[in-house]
Amino acid sequence: MNIKDTIGARIRELRKAQKLSQEYLAFLCDLDRTYIGSVENGKRNISIENIEKIARALNISLRDFFDHESFALSENTKSNPPQSTPRVQTPDRNSHTARRRTRKK
């Protein structure tokens, strides 16, 4: 599940828990009903400002909004952070030292 789906599902869960329609939630946070529906379905890239508007309309802090199991990292991700790829240095023909050597000859 990607982040847009996760945020949308969280909004839907909180909205339904309070027995609010998409239309009424949209009214409370001054957003369009179709926008709320698109966000809940993971079709919109929601801004943090709109997440804050929705959280306020649902009477929940941003901390409580994101402090949910759906946003938790999996155990594999926690214990094995991604390793950076080692860089391989290759000679650059356009480097300063390479140009200097060709001038001296």
N, C-alpha and C positions, 0 to 999 in steps of 0.2 A: 504494500500500500504506500503510495507517495504522500508527501506532506499535504498537498491540496486535498486529497481524499481524507486524510487523518483529521485535518482542521474542520472540514465540512461535516464529517461524522460526529465530531465533538460538539459542534454547534447544534446539529440536529438532536443529539442526545439531550443536551441541556434545554433546548427549546421544548421538546416533547415532555421532559420531566416537569416543566412548568405549565404544560398544557396550553402552549401558545401556538397560534397559527403562524405560518411564514409571513402572512400579511400584517398581522399585529406586531410581530417582532420587527419587521421592516419599518412600521410606523414608529415604534419606540426608539429605534436608532437612526431614523431619518435616512433610510436607504430604500431602494426599490425592491418590491417583493420578488421580481424575477432575478434580481441580483442575489438575494438570500438563497433562492432555490438553486441557482448556478453554483454558489459557493458550497452549499450542502452536498451537491452532487459532484464536487471536485472538478468543476469545469472552469472555475475562475481562479485567478491568482489574486488572492485577497491581500490588501495592505495591512500592516500592523495597526494603522489608524482605524481601519474598519473593524479589525478584530477587537480593538479597545471599545469602539462604539457598541458592538454586539455584546461584549462582556458586561459593559455598564448596563445595557438594557436588560440583561439577564441577571443583574445584581450579583455578579461574580467578579472577583479580582483576576487580573491577568495571571497572577501566580497560580491561583486555583484553576484557571482555565487550562494552563499548560501542565499543571501538576497532576497528570493523569497517566494511567498505564499505557495508553495508546501513544504517548510521546516518549516513553522510556526506551532506552537503548536495549537491544537484545543482549543476552549474556555474552555471546561471541564477540560482539562489538566492544563491550566493556573490557573484556580480558585480553583481547588481541587487537590493539589499535592498528590502523593501517600503517604499514612500513613505507617510508619514503624510498623511492627508486634511486639507487646510487647513480651519480652523474659520471659519464665517461668523458674524459677530456680528449679531445681530438685537436690536432694542430690546426690553427686557423691561418690560412694563407694571407689573410688581410690584417693580421695582427700587427701591432707596432714593431715588434722585434723581427718579424719576418720581412717587413718592408725595409727595415734598417739594414738587414743582412744583404738584401738584393742591391741596395744602393752602394754598399762598400765594394762590391765585386767589380 
